[in-house]
Amino acid sequence: MNAPLPSNQIDFMAAARALLPEGASYDSCVGCGLCASGCPAAGIHGIDPRRFINMAMLGMNEALSKTPWVWACTQCKRCAYVCPMGIDVSQLVGVARSIWPKDDKPKGIVRSCEAQMLDESTSAMGVRSEDFVEIVEETAEELRQSDPRFADIKVPIDKVGAKFIVNQNSREPAVEPEEMGPMWKIFDYVGADWTYASKGWAA
């Protein structure tokens, strides 16, 4: 019988198996490396998604619980998109992050997460919902006046029945609101049925 793991450690092998999609198996992994080839964090600290999973299946719990690579992962889920079995390594990365003491986590990420919880906007930059609405309206009006081709452009907020909702990067409305305009132009050009939300708008 195996000795119990310390309270600050995780059985990564068990956690990895629990995250498998139905019908998938790590034994069936062909080692194609697609997860690593598309990963923006591959190679940082000598780890990539494939190696992370291999370490989990080898029971390397202590190494996985301490590697700073988990904070290099962008949670983009490219690994899951390209994996023939749909294995989402980012979920296992999230498990690994959860056991890090707050004081050891990257300070910028901690501050962003705390800022997101301060307001219903969920903005990591601390932009309140009412400020976001005002910034969008002002920026849209500036766009209409500066570019005659988009004099009638609509930038909807809380539009009922829209086909899709757009989450906005927090940084742009805070410090570069003009950078939102090109995306709006594309939506307008293709006739997209979209909207922002005044609450929970931040990506």
N, CA, C and O of each residue as an XYZ file, in Angstrom:
812
protein
N       0.848     -1.202      0.000
C       0.000      0.000      0.000
C       0.880      1.249      0.000
O       1.847      1.334      0.758
N       0.540      2.216     -0.854
C       1.329      3.431     -0.939
C       1.063      4.342      0.253
O      -0.057      4.418      0.759
N       2.110      5.027      0.689
C       1.950      5.975      1.788
C       1.127      7.162      1.303
O       1.226      7.540      0.136
N       0.312      7.761      2.184
C      -0.487      8.917      1.759
C       0.407     10.092      1.395
O       1.483     10.277      1.964
N      -0.054     10.874      0.443
C       0.702     12.049      0.020
C       0.558     13.157      1.050
O      -0.474     13.240      1.717
N       1.573     14.015      1.198
C       1.435     15.178      2.071
C       0.260     16.035      1.629
O      -0.135     16.006      0.463
N      -0.296     16.795      2.562
C      -1.500     17.574      2.258
C      -1.267     18.617      1.172
O      -2.210     19.048      0.508
N      -0.002     19.026      0.989
C       0.277     20.041     -0.026
C       0.716     19.433     -1.349
O       1.237     20.137     -2.215
N       0.509     18.131     -1.511
C       0.848     17.469     -2.768
C      -0.383     16.829     -3.373
O      -1.376     16.572     -2.693
N      -0.293     16.582     -4.649
C      -1.402     15.992     -5.395
C      -0.914     14.728     -6.064
O       0.233     14.654     -6.505
N      -1.779     13.735     -6.141
C      -1.479     12.535     -6.920
C      -1.768     12.886     -8.379
O      -2.900     12.751     -8.845
N      -0.754     13.332     -9.084
C      -0.947     13.815    -10.450
C      -1.367     12.706    -11.409
O      -2.069     12.962    -12.387
N      -0.942     11.484    -11.133
C      -1.368     10.383    -11.996
C      -2.882     10.208    -11.910
O      -3.561     10.075    -12.929
N      -3.400     10.210    -10.686
C      -4.844     10.073    -10.501
C      -5.581     11.281    -11.072
O      -6.633     11.138    -11.695
N      -5.022     12.468    -10.857
C      -5.661     13.679    -11.372
C      -5.694     13.675    -12.895
O      -6.685     14.081    -13.502
N      -4.609     13.217    -13.510
C      -4.551     13.158    -14.971
C      -5.576     12.173    -15.517
O      -6.234     12.449    -16.520
N      -5.711     11.033    -14.863
C      -6.692     10.035    -15.318
C      -8.119     10.558    -15.153
O      -8.986     10.282    -15.983
N      -8.357     11.307    -14.091
C      -9.700     11.830    -13.848
C     -10.107     12.858    -14.901
O     -11.297     13.066    -15.138
N      -9.136     13.495    -15.526
C      -9.424     14.528    -16.517
C      -9.549     13.992    -17.939
O      -9.828     14.750    -18.868
N      -9.343     12.688    -18.111
C      -9.421     12.102    -19.452
C     -10.828     12.207    -20.035
O     -11.802     11.949    -19.327
N     -10.957     12.575    -21.296
C     -12.264     12.517    -21.953
C     -12.751     11.067    -22.009
O     -11.946     10.137    -21.970
N     -14.041     10.884    -22.098
C     -14.609      9.538    -22.154
C     -14.040      8.763    -23.341
O     -14.023      9.256    -24.469
N     -13.580      7.556    -23.072
C     -13.036      6.696    -24.115
C     -11.570      6.913    -24.411
O     -10.981      6.154    -25.181
N     -10.964      7.936    -23.816
C      -9.546      8.215    -24.064
C      -8.677      7.496    -23.040
O      -9.142      7.130    -21.960
N      -7.434      7.302    -23.388
C      -6.494      6.626    -22.492
C      -5.091      7.145    -22.752
O      -4.687      7.327    -23.901
N      -4.352      7.382    -21.679
C      -2.965      7.805    -21.857
C      -2.130      6.683    -22.461
O      -1.090      6.935    -23.069
N      -2.587      5.448    -22.294
C      -1.883      4.316    -22.898
C      -1.970      4.368    -24.421
O      -1.150      3.768    -25.116
N      -2.968      5.087    -24.937
C      -3.158      5.185    -26.387
C      -2.440      6.382    -26.990
O      -2.455      6.573    -28.206
N      -1.818      7.179    -26.150
C      -1.098      8.349    -26.662
C       0.008      7.881    -27.593
O       0.832      7.046    -27.221
N       0.022      8.419    -28.796
C       1.004      7.984    -29.791
C       2.272      8.829    -29.751
O       3.180      8.633    -30.559
N       2.331      9.761    -28.815
C       3.520     10.595    -28.710
C       3.726     11.476    -29.919
O       4.861     11.755    -30.305
N       2.628     11.920    -30.523
C       2.736     12.691    -31.764
C       3.368     14.061    -31.540
O       3.944     14.642    -32.460
N       3.259     14.569    -30.325
C       3.874     15.852    -30.014
C       3.108     17.064    -30.485
O       3.617     18.182    -30.403
N       1.879     16.871    -30.985
C       1.101     18.016    -31.446
C       0.844     18.999    -30.312
O       0.840     20.213    -30.518
N       0.630     18.466    -29.114
C       0.363     19.343    -27.975
C       1.549     20.259    -27.707
O       1.377     21.428    -27.362
N       2.745     19.722    -27.867
C       3.954     20.512    -27.621
C       4.237     21.478    -28.762
O       4.716     22.589    -28.537
N       3.936     21.050    -29.995
C       4.275     21.888    -31.153
C       3.461     23.170    -31.200
O       3.925     24.176    -31.738
N       2.254     23.149    -30.646
C       1.418     24.344    -30.679
C       1.428     25.137    -29.392
O       0.716     26.134    -29.271
N       2.226     24.708    -28.430
C       2.200     25.328    -27.100
C       3.139     26.527    -27.026
O       4.334     26.380    -27.281
N       2.629     27.714    -26.681
C       3.508     28.884    -26.577
C       4.482     28.805    -25.407
O       5.455     29.558    -25.356
N       4.224     27.894    -24.462
C       5.110     27.759    -23.300
C       6.063     26.574    -23.424
O       6.831     26.299    -22.502
N       6.020     25.871    -24.555
C       6.870     24.685    -24.731
C       8.342     25.050    -24.607
O       8.812     26.012    -25.215
N       9.054     24.274    -23.817
C      10.487     24.480    -23.663
C      10.874     25.369    -22.502
O      12.020     25.335    -22.053
N       9.943     26.161    -22.010
C      10.239     27.000    -20.851
C      10.435     26.096    -19.635
O       9.612     25.219    -19.374
N      11.495     26.303    -18.912
C      11.843     25.470    -17.756
C      11.998     23.997    -18.147
O      11.896     23.107    -17.302
N      12.246     23.751    -19.441
C      12.491     22.390    -19.895
C      11.264     21.504    -19.952
O      11.386     20.279    -19.973
N      10.093     22.097    -19.977
C       8.850     21.311    -19.953
C       7.929     21.767    -21.082
O       7.956     22.927    -21.494
N       7.117     20.836    -21.573
C       6.054     21.136    -22.524
C       4.863     20.254    -22.139
O       4.997     19.423    -21.241
N       3.707     20.404    -22.784
C       2.536     19.623    -22.383
C       2.761     18.116    -22.389
O       2.317     17.421    -21.474
N       3.442     17.605    -23.404
C       3.671     16.160    -23.473
C       4.523     15.695    -22.295
O       4.222     14.678    -21.670
N       5.576     16.434    -21.998
C       6.435     16.068    -20.873
C       5.677     16.192    -19.551
O       5.877     15.384    -18.644
N       4.819     17.188    -19.439
C       4.037     17.379    -18.215
C       3.167     16.154    -17.950
O       3.096     15.667    -16.821
N       2.505     15.658    -18.999
C       1.679     14.456    -18.856
C       2.546     13.240    -18.550
O       2.198     12.427    -17.694
N       3.670     13.112    -19.246
C       4.569     11.980    -18.976
C       5.023     11.967    -17.525
O       5.077     10.912    -16.894
N       5.348     13.140    -17.000
C       5.774     13.237    -15.602
C       4.650     12.823    -14.658
O       4.889     12.187    -13.632
N       3.421     13.193    -15.019
C       2.278     12.804    -14.190
C       2.110     11.295    -14.178
O       1.874     10.699    -13.127
N       2.232     10.671    -15.354
C       2.041      9.227    -15.437
C       3.205      8.453    -14.818
O       3.077      7.263    -14.531
N       4.332      9.123    -14.614
C       5.471      8.494    -13.934
C       5.439      8.746    -12.429
O       6.329      8.313    -11.697
N       4.406      9.449    -11.978
C       4.267      9.689    -10.542
C       5.235     10.713     -9.983
O       5.581     10.661     -8.803
N       5.673     11.639    -10.813
C       6.647     12.647    -10.365
C       5.926     13.815     -9.677
O       5.992     14.962    -10.119
N       5.243     13.483     -8.591
C       4.382     14.452     -7.914
C       5.139     15.661     -7.365
O       4.695     16.799     -7.514
N       6.266     15.410     -6.740
C       6.996     16.520     -6.129
C       7.497     17.498     -7.188
O       7.395     18.713     -7.013
N       8.033     16.973     -8.277
C       8.537     17.843     -9.346
C       7.411     18.658     -9.966
O       7.579     19.846    -10.241
N       6.263     18.023    -10.185
C       5.140     18.721    -10.805
C       4.527     19.756     -9.867
O       4.003     20.774    -10.320
N       4.590     19.501     -8.580
C       4.000     20.441     -7.628
C       4.866     21.682     -7.435
O       4.419     22.673     -6.857
N       6.113     21.626     -7.923
C       7.032     22.746     -7.712
C       7.467     23.451     -8.995
O       8.038     24.540     -8.934
N       7.209     22.851    -10.147
C       7.727     23.460    -11.377
C       7.050     24.798    -11.680
O       5.822     24.881    -11.693
N       7.839     25.840    -11.921
C       7.243     27.137    -12.269
C       6.633     27.153    -13.672
O       6.026     28.145    -14.073
N       6.793     26.050    -14.422
C       6.222     25.999    -15.770
C       4.708     26.192    -15.755
O       4.131     26.694    -16.720
N       4.068     25.793    -14.659
C       2.606     25.918    -14.614
C       2.169     27.378    -14.730
O       1.036     27.662    -15.119
N       3.070     28.300    -14.391
C       2.726     29.725    -14.509
C       3.118     30.287    -15.872
O       2.731     31.403    -16.217
N       3.882     29.521    -16.648
C       4.190     29.921    -18.026
C       3.051     29.527    -18.962
O       2.859     30.148    -20.007
N       2.296     28.497    -18.587
C       1.143     28.054    -19.378
C       0.136     29.196    -19.481
O      -0.219     29.807    -18.473
N      -0.323     29.482    -20.692
C      -1.264     30.583    -20.908
C      -2.724     30.148    -20.806
O      -3.623     30.982    -20.921
N      -2.973     28.853    -20.591
C      -4.333     28.314    -20.541
C      -5.071     28.539    -21.861
O      -6.289     28.719    -21.876
N      -4.330     28.528    -22.962
C      -4.945     28.765    -24.274
C      -5.688     27.540    -24.808
O      -6.532     27.660    -25.695
N      -5.371     26.361    -24.264
C      -6.016     25.096    -24.626
C      -5.683     24.612    -26.037
O      -6.398     23.775    -26.587
N      -4.617     25.125    -26.621
C      -4.213     24.607    -27.926
C      -3.890     23.123    -27.836
O      -4.124     22.371    -28.782
N      -3.352     22.703    -26.694
C      -3.016     21.284    -26.515
C      -4.261     20.418    -26.693
O      -4.208     19.367    -27.332
N      -5.376     20.865    -26.127
C      -6.613     20.096    -26.232
C      -7.174     20.130    -27.647
O      -7.712     19.132    -28.128
N      -7.051     21.284    -28.321
C      -7.591     21.418    -29.669
C      -6.889     20.501    -30.663
O      -7.526     19.955    -31.564
N      -5.574     20.328    -30.501
C      -4.824     19.544    -31.483
C      -4.675     18.079    -31.097
O      -4.335     17.256    -31.947
N      -4.919     17.734    -29.843
C      -4.747     16.346    -29.401
C      -5.797     15.442    -30.040
O      -6.987     15.751    -29.972
N      -5.391     14.340    -30.657
C      -6.361     13.422    -31.267
C      -7.383     12.880    -30.269
O      -8.484     12.487    -30.654
N      -7.011     12.862    -28.978
C      -7.924     12.359    -27.950
C      -8.567     13.478    -27.144
O      -9.363     13.210    -26.244
N      -8.237     14.718    -27.452
C      -8.848     15.842    -26.755
C      -8.380     16.028    -25.326
O      -9.111     16.581    -24.504
N      -7.175     15.577    -25.016
C      -6.657     15.717    -23.654
C      -6.298     17.181    -23.395
O      -5.535     17.788    -24.146
N      -6.857     17.730    -22.331
C      -6.674     19.142    -22.001
C      -5.655     19.276    -20.877
O      -6.004     19.196    -19.700
N      -4.405     19.478    -21.244
C      -3.327     19.575    -20.255
C      -3.523     20.790    -19.353
O      -3.086     20.787    -18.202
N      -4.179     21.829    -19.871
C      -4.352     23.044    -19.072
C      -5.166     22.781    -17.808
O      -4.994     23.473    -16.804
N      -6.052     21.783    -17.850
C      -6.807     21.445    -16.648
C      -5.890     20.886    -15.568
O      -6.040     21.203    -14.388
N      -4.948     20.057    -15.979
C      -3.998     19.500    -15.020
C      -3.069     20.595    -14.501
O      -2.663     20.573    -13.339
N      -2.739     21.538    -15.353
C      -1.941     22.686    -14.923
C      -2.698     23.466    -13.845
O      -2.106     23.913    -12.862
N      -3.998     23.625    -14.036
C      -4.809     24.313    -13.034
C      -4.785     23.608    -11.692
O      -4.747     24.248    -10.641
N      -4.806     22.275    -11.739
C      -4.709     21.494    -10.504
C      -3.377     21.772     -9.817
O      -3.324     21.959     -8.601
N      -2.305     21.798    -10.600
C      -0.978     22.053    -10.034
C      -0.892     23.453     -9.429
O      -0.293     23.641     -8.370
N      -1.480     24.414    -10.093
C      -1.445     25.785     -9.574
C      -2.155     25.902     -8.232
O      -1.771     26.707     -7.383
N      -3.183     25.101     -8.049
C      -4.034     25.243     -6.864
C      -3.308     24.974     -5.558
O      -3.745     25.445     -4.508
N      -2.213     24.233     -5.596
C      -1.539     23.887     -4.344
C      -0.387     24.837     -4.012
O       0.245     24.700     -2.965
N      -0.117     25.778     -4.880
C       0.947     26.740     -4.582
C       0.477     27.706     -3.497
O      -0.634     28.226     -3.590
N       1.285     27.959     -2.477
C       0.938     28.978     -1.477
C       0.802     30.343     -2.151
O       1.526     30.643     -3.100
N      -0.106     31.151     -1.672
C      -0.355     32.454     -2.288
C       0.919     33.284     -2.405
O       1.136     33.951     -3.417
N       1.757     33.248     -1.380
C       2.971     34.067     -1.380
C       3.987     33.619     -2.426
O       4.880     34.383     -2.791
N       3.855     32.382     -2.909
C       4.791     31.865     -3.908
C       4.279     32.025     -5.334
O       5.029     31.828     -6.290
N       3.018     32.380     -5.481
C       2.448     32.554     -6.815
C       2.939     33.871     -7.420
O       3.255     34.804     -6.683
N       3.006     33.959     -8.751
C       3.436     35.216     -9.388
C       2.572     36.386     -8.926
O       1.343     36.335     -8.995
N       3.229     37.427     -8.461
C       2.504     38.554     -7.850
C       1.542     39.219     -8.828
O       0.445     39.621     -8.442
N       1.945     39.338    -10.093
C       1.072     39.978    -11.067
C      -0.219     39.209    -11.279
O      -1.289     39.807    -11.399
N      -0.126     37.878    -11.326
C      -1.316     37.047    -11.505
C      -2.218     37.150    -10.284
O      -3.439     37.236    -10.413
N      -1.616     37.140     -9.100
C      -2.406     37.258     -7.871
C      -3.153     38.587     -7.851
O      -4.342     38.628     -7.533
N      -2.461     39.671     -8.190
C      -3.111     40.990     -8.197
C      -4.249     41.043     -9.214
O      -5.306     41.609     -8.937
N      -4.034     40.456    -10.387
C      -5.076     40.452    -11.413
C      -6.305     39.686    -10.949
O      -7.435     40.133    -11.148
N      -6.083     38.537    -10.333
C      -7.201     37.724     -9.851
C      -7.967     38.451     -8.756
O      -9.197     38.409     -8.715
N      -7.239     39.115     -7.873
C      -7.901     39.865     -6.806
C      -8.695     41.030     -7.375
O      -9.794     41.325     -6.905
N      -8.143     41.692     -8.389
C      -8.856     42.806     -9.020
C     -10.132     42.324     -9.695
O     -11.148     43.019     -9.676
N     -10.084     41.135    -10.293
C     -11.259     40.590    -10.970
C     -12.417     40.361    -10.015
O     -13.580     40.428    -10.413
N     -12.101     40.091     -8.756
C     -13.148     39.792     -7.781
C     -13.728     41.036     -7.121
O     -14.682     40.940     -6.348
N     -13.164     42.198     -7.418
C     -13.611     43.426     -6.770
C     -14.872     44.007     -7.388
O     -15.598     44.752     -6.730
N     -15.141     43.674     -8.648
C     -16.269     44.287     -9.336
C     -16.927     43.273    -10.259
O     -16.281     42.333    -10.722
N     -18.190     43.462    -10.519
C     -18.936     42.549    -11.385
C     -18.455     42.590    -12.830
O     -18.866     41.767    -13.648
N     -17.585     43.549    -13.147
C     -17.037     43.611    -14.500
C     -16.080     42.466    -14.769
O     -15.889     42.082    -15.923
N     -15.473     41.912    -13.722
C     -14.424     40.874    -13.772
C     -13.162     41.382    -14.452
O     -12.388     40.583    -14.980
N     -12.938     42.683    -14.453
C     -11.763     43.266    -15.101
C     -10.520     43.118    -14.243
O     -10.498     43.533    -13.084
N      -9.482     42.521    -14.825
C      -8.211     42.385    -14.113
C      -7.501     43.726    -13.975
O      -6.566     43.853    -13.184
N      -7.933     44.720    -14.732
C      -7.344     46.062    -14.658
C      -8.133     46.972    -13.722
O      -7.782     48.137    -13.538
N      -9.194     46.437    -13.137
C      -9.980     47.227    -12.199
C     -10.949     48.200    -12.845
O     -11.412     49.134    -12.189
N     -11.267     47.999    -14.130
C     -12.218     48.877    -14.818
C     -13.636     48.463    -14.436
O     -14.052     47.335    -14.698
N     -14.370     49.374    -13.820
C     -15.733     49.066    -13.386
C     -16.674     48.965    -14.589
O     -16.398     49.493    -15.665
N     -17.790     48.273    -14.372
C     -18.749     48.058    -15.459
C     -19.235     49.369    -16.062
O     -19.284     49.511    -17.284
N     -19.597     50.334    -15.206
C     -20.111     51.604    -15.718
C     -19.041     52.380    -16.488
O     -19.347     53.090    -17.446
N     -17.783     52.238    -16.060
C     -16.696     52.899    -16.782
C     -16.480     52.252    -18.151
O     -16.207     52.936    -19.138
N     -16.606     50.922    -18.194
C     -16.447     50.217    -19.464
C     -17.497     50.679    -20.468
O     -17.181     50.947    -21.627
N     -18.732     50.769    -20.023
C     -19.813     51.210    -20.912
C     -19.519     52.611    -21.452
O     -19.690     52.872    -22.643
N     -19.080     53.499    -20.579
C     -18.776     54.873    -20.996
C     -17.612     54.913    -21.985
O     -17.656     55.646    -22.973
N     -16.575     54.127    -21.716
C     -15.409     54.087    -22.608
C     -15.802     53.571    -23.988
O     -15.385     54.126    -25.005
N     -16.607     52.508    -24.022
C     -17.043     51.941    -25.301
C     -17.858     52.963    -26.088
O     -17.642     53.146    -27.286
N     -18.786     53.620    -25.420
C     -19.639     54.591    -26.111
C     -18.822     55.755    -26.665
O     -19.043     56.193    -27.794
N     -17.877     56.254    -25.867
C     -17.054     57.379    -26.319
C     -16.130     56.965    -27.468
O     -15.954     57.709    -28.433
N     -15.546     55.776    -27.353
C     -14.630     55.304    -28.391
C     -15.376     55.039    -29.694
O     -14.864     55.324    -30.777
N     -16.584     54.494    -29.587
C     -17.389     54.238    -30.782
C     -17.747     55.549    -31.479
O     -17.726     55.629    -32.708
N     -18.073     56.566    -30.701
C     -18.419     57.858    -31.295
C     -17.204     58.487    -31.981
O     -17.333     59.082    -33.051
N     -16.035     58.356    -31.370
C     -14.811     58.861    -32.000
C     -14.541     58.143    -33.319
O     -14.091     58.756    -34.287
N     -14.818     56.846    -33.350
C     -14.618     56.068    -34.573
C     -15.569     56.531    -35.665
O     -15.164     56.676    -36.818
N     -16.822     56.761    -35.315
C     -17.809     57.213    -36.300
C     -17.391     58.550    -36.920
O     -17.551     58.766    -38.121
N     -16.864     59.425    -36.095
C     -16.497     60.757    -36.573
C     -15.193     60.755    -37.374
O     -14.997     61.591    -38.256
N     -14.313     59.818    -37.062
C     -13.001     59.817    -37.721
C     -12.965     59.009    -39.011
O     -12.078     59.208    -39.840
N     -13.925     58.095    -39.189
C     -13.915     57.234    -40.375
C     -15.316     57.195    -40.984
O     -16.181     56.474    -40.486
N     -15.554     57.959    -42.055
C     -16.884     58.033    -42.672
C     -17.436     56.675    -43.091
O     -18.652     56.495    -43.152
N     -16.555     55.719    -43.379
C     -17.027     54.394    -43.791
C     -17.799     53.700    -42.676
O     -18.604     52.803    -42.929
N     -17.547     54.121    -41.448
C     -18.202     53.482    -40.309
C     -19.010     54.494    -39.502
O     -19.095     54.426    -38.276
N     -19.598     55.432    -40.235
C     -20.373     56.489    -39.581
C     -21.591     55.950    -38.846
O     -22.092     56.583    -37.916
N     -22.068     54.779    -39.261
C     -23.267     54.209    -38.639
C     -22.957     52.949    -37.827
O     -23.859     52.172    -37.515
N     -21.703     52.752    -37.491
C     -21.326     51.522    -36.789
C     -22.018     51.425    -35.429
O     -22.134     52.410    -34.701
N     -22.461     50.243    -35.115
C     -23.101     49.976    -33.826
C     -22.151     49.134    -32.974
O     -21.536     48.185    -33.460
N     -22.044     49.495    -31.715
C     -21.250     48.721    -30.758
C     -22.192     48.360    -29.612
O     -22.254     49.074    -28.611
N     -22.919     47.262    -29.754
C     -23.979     46.930    -28.799
C     -23.463     46.465    -27.435
O     -22.430     45.804    -27.328
N     -24.201     46.826    -26.425
C     -23.945     46.364    -25.060
C     -25.265     45.842    -24.503
O     -26.290     46.521    -24.568
N     -25.227     44.635    -23.958
C     -26.416     43.979    -23.381
C     -27.540     43.818    -24.404
O     -28.717     43.943    -24.067
N     -27.173     43.542    -25.641
C     -28.172     43.320    -26.689
C     -28.838     41.966    -26.479
O     -28.172     40.931    -26.474
N     -30.124     41.982    -26.310
C     -30.883     40.751    -26.087
C     -31.005     39.969    -27.393
O     -31.350     40.536    -28.429
N     -30.722     38.664    -27.342
C     -30.886     37.801    -28.500
C     -29.716     37.771    -29.456
O     -29.804     37.141    -30.510
N     -28.610     38.441    -29.117
C     -27.428     38.415    -29.991
C     -26.918     36.990    -30.135
O     -27.049     36.179    -29.218
N     -26.336     36.689    -31.288
C     -25.864     35.322    -31.543
C     -24.622     34.980    -30.742
O     -24.430     33.827    -30.358
N     -23.777     35.968    -30.485
C     -22.628     35.688    -29.633
C     -22.222     36.922    -28.844
O     -22.466     38.060    -29.244
N     -21.593     36.650    -27.705
C     -21.152     37.704    -26.803
C     -19.633     37.770    -26.840
O     -18.960     36.740    -26.887
N     -19.105     38.966    -26.818
C     -17.662     39.172    -26.905
C     -17.108     39.564    -25.542
O     -17.596     40.497    -24.904
N     -16.088     38.843    -25.109
C     -15.346     39.238    -23.912
C     -14.152     40.069    -24.351
O     -13.449     39.705    -25.293
N     -13.928     41.160    -23.685
C     -12.890     42.112    -24.073
C     -11.670     41.995    -23.165
O     -11.802     41.878    -21.946
N     -10.488     42.026    -23.764
C      -9.265     42.097    -22.975
C      -9.323     43.340    -22.091
O      -9.633     44.431    -22.569
N      -9.027     43.177    -20.806
C      -9.156     44.280    -19.853
C      -8.240     45.458    -20.150
O      -8.585     46.603    -19.860
N      -7.087     45.186    -20.722
C      -6.093     46.244    -20.915
C      -6.553     47.301    -21.915
O      -6.299     48.489    -21.719
N      -7.219     46.881    -22.973
C      -7.549     47.823    -24.039
C      -8.475     48.951    -23.589
O      -8.143     50.116    -23.811
N      -9.608     48.665    -22.976
C     -10.436     49.800    -22.535
C      -9.755     50.649    -21.466
O     -10.066     51.832    -21.322
N      -8.834     50.057    -20.721
C      -8.167     50.797    -19.652
C      -7.112     51.758    -20.176
O      -7.028     52.896    -19.715
N      -6.300     51.309    -21.145
C      -5.167     52.146    -21.576
C      -5.073     52.348    -23.085
O      -4.387     53.267    -23.532
N      -5.741     51.515    -23.879
C      -5.678     51.643    -25.336
C      -7.059     51.434    -25.959
O      -7.230     50.530    -26.777
N      -8.035     52.242    -25.593
C      -9.402     52.008    -26.090
C      -9.517     52.034    -27.608
O     -10.390     51.378    -28.177
N      -8.631     52.795    -28.271
C      -8.694     52.862    -29.740
C      -8.382     51.521    -30.384
O      -8.718     51.296    -31.547
N      -7.738     50.624    -29.632
C      -7.401     49.308    -30.172
C      -8.621     48.399    -30.282
O      -8.534     47.334    -30.894
N      -9.742     48.788    -29.713
C     -10.962     47.988    -29.848
C     -11.617     48.209    -31.204
O     -12.338     47.344    -31.702
N     -11.364     49.369    -31.798
C     -12.017     49.742    -33.048
C     -11.846     48.774    -34.201
O     -12.836     48.455    -34.860
N     -10.637     48.283    -34.485
C     -10.473     47.356    -35.608
C     -11.357     46.116    -35.511
O     -11.873     45.639    -36.522
N     -11.532     45.593    -34.299
C     -12.403     44.433    -34.132
C     -13.847     44.808    -34.436
O     -14.563     44.048    -35.087
N     -14.274     45.966    -33.973
C     -15.634     46.412    -34.251
C     -15.860     46.565    -35.755
O     -16.926     46.225    -36.268
N     -14.852     47.077    -36.450
C     -14.972     47.254    -37.903
C     -15.180     45.917    -38.606
O     -15.984     45.806    -39.532
N     -14.450     44.912    -38.155
C     -14.602     43.581    -38.758
C     -16.006     43.057    -38.517
O     -16.649     42.552    -39.437
N     -16.486     43.174    -37.284
C     -17.842     42.713    -36.968
C     -18.870     43.448    -37.820
O     -19.822     42.845    -38.315
N     -18.672     44.743    -37.985
C     -19.600     45.541    -38.781
C     -19.556     45.123    -40.247
O     -20.594     45.002    -40.898
N     -18.365     44.907    -40.753
C     -18.185     44.562    -42.170
C     -18.852     43.236    -42.521
O     -19.449     43.099    -43.588
N     -18.748     42.253    -41.612
C     -19.317     40.928    -41.906
C     -20.762     40.799    -41.440
O     -21.391     39.760    -41.638
N     -21.284     41.849    -40.823
C     -22.667     41.812    -40.370
C     -22.899     40.900    -39.185
O     -23.962     40.291    -39.066
N     -21.915     40.801    -38.310
C     -22.019     39.906    -37.155
C     -23.084     40.388    -36.175
O     -23.246     41.586    -35.943
N     -23.798     39.432    -35.614
C     -24.816     39.719    -34.601
C     -24.182     39.471    -33.233
O     -24.200     38.346    -32.734
N     -23.625     40.513    -32.630
C     -22.829     40.342    -31.425
C     -23.192     41.382    -30.373
O     -23.959     42.308    -30.633
N     -22.636     41.215    -29.202
C     -22.816     42.203    -28.142
C     -21.736     42.055    -27.084
O     -21.161     40.982    -26.907
N     -21.474     43.140    -26.392
C     -20.739     43.094    -25.135
C     -21.768     42.899    -24.027
O     -22.966     43.074    -24.249
N     -21.303     42.540    -22.842
C     -22.139     42.552    -21.648
C     -21.605     43.637    -20.729
O     -20.392     43.821    -20.628
N     -22.482     44.346    -20.067
C     -22.015     45.381    -19.145
C     -21.449     44.767    -17.872
O     -20.641     45.387    -17.181
N     -21.877     43.549    -17.568
C     -21.358     42.832    -16.400
C     -20.608     41.592    -16.879
O     -21.072     40.885    -17.774
N     -19.464     41.335    -16.289
C     -18.678     40.170    -16.685
C     -18.131     40.281    -18.088
O     -18.002     39.275    -18.786
N     -17.803     41.501    -18.517
C     -17.366     41.719    -19.899
C     -15.908     41.368    -20.135
O     -15.499     41.144    -21.274
N     -15.116     41.317    -19.063
C     -13.667     41.184    -19.233
C     -13.245     39.744    -19.479
O     -13.746     38.820    -18.839
N     -12.318     39.563    -20.415
C     -11.802     38.234    -20.726
C     -10.836     37.793    -19.645
O     -10.286     36.694    -19.719
